[in-house]
Amino acid sequence: MKPLLIVLALIALVLLVIGVAVETLKFLLYVGLVVLVASAALLVLQRVRSRVQR
């Protein structure tokens, strides 16, 4: 009975870690999208400013 409890505890721990990792990856995906949009906006602003200064 004791080995079964150890196996179940390990499985629960692995599932917990996977759940946290998935939530973290979702958060990082949103952060990456925000950074991508911000960099695209800055690139457009840089090109517009370089054309105005010519």
C-alpha positions as CSV (number, residue, x, y, z in Angstrom):
1,M,0.0,0.0,0.0
2,K,2.8,2.4,0.8
3,P,4.5,2.1,-2.7
4,L,1.2,2.9,-4.3
5,L,0.9,6.1,-2.2
6,I,4.4,7.1,-3.2
7,V,3.6,6.6,-6.9
8,L,0.4,8.6,-6.6
9,A,2.2,11.4,-4.8
10,L,4.8,11.5,-7.6
11,I,2.1,11.5,-10.3
12,A,0.3,14.4,-8.5
13,L,3.6,16.3,-8.2
14,V,4.3,15.9,-11.9
15,L,0.8,17.0,-12.9
16,L,1.1,20.0,-10.6
17,V,4.4,21.0,-12.2
18,I,2.9,20.5,-15.7
19,G,-0.1,22.7,-14.8
20,V,2.1,25.5,-13.5
21,A,4.3,25.3,-16.6
22,V,1.3,25.5,-18.9
23,E,0.0,28.6,-17.0
24,T,3.5,30.2,-17.2
25,L,3.7,29.4,-20.9
26,K,0.3,31.1,-21.6
27,F,1.5,34.1,-19.7
28,L,4.8,34.3,-21.6
29,L,2.9,33.9,-24.9
30,Y,0.8,37.0,-24.0
31,V,4.0,38.9,-23.0
32,G,5.6,37.9,-26.3
33,L,2.7,39.2,-28.3
34,V,2.8,42.5,-26.4
35,V,6.5,42.8,-27.1
36,L,6.0,42.0,-30.8
37,V,3.3,44.6,-31.2
38,A,5.4,47.2,-29.3
39,S,8.4,46.5,-31.5
40,A,6.3,46.7,-34.7
41,A,4.9,50.1,-33.5
42,L,8.4,51.4,-32.8
43,L,9.7,50.2,-36.2
44,V,6.8,52.0,-37.9
45,L,7.5,55.2,-35.9
46,Q,11.2,55.0,-36.7
47,R,10.5,54.7,-40.4
48,V,8.0,57.6,-40.4
49,R,10.5,59.8,-38.5
50,S,13.3,59.0,-40.9
51,R,11.2,59.9,-43.9
52,V,10.1,63.2,-42.3
53,Q,13.7,64.3,-41.5
54,R,14.8,63.8,-45.1
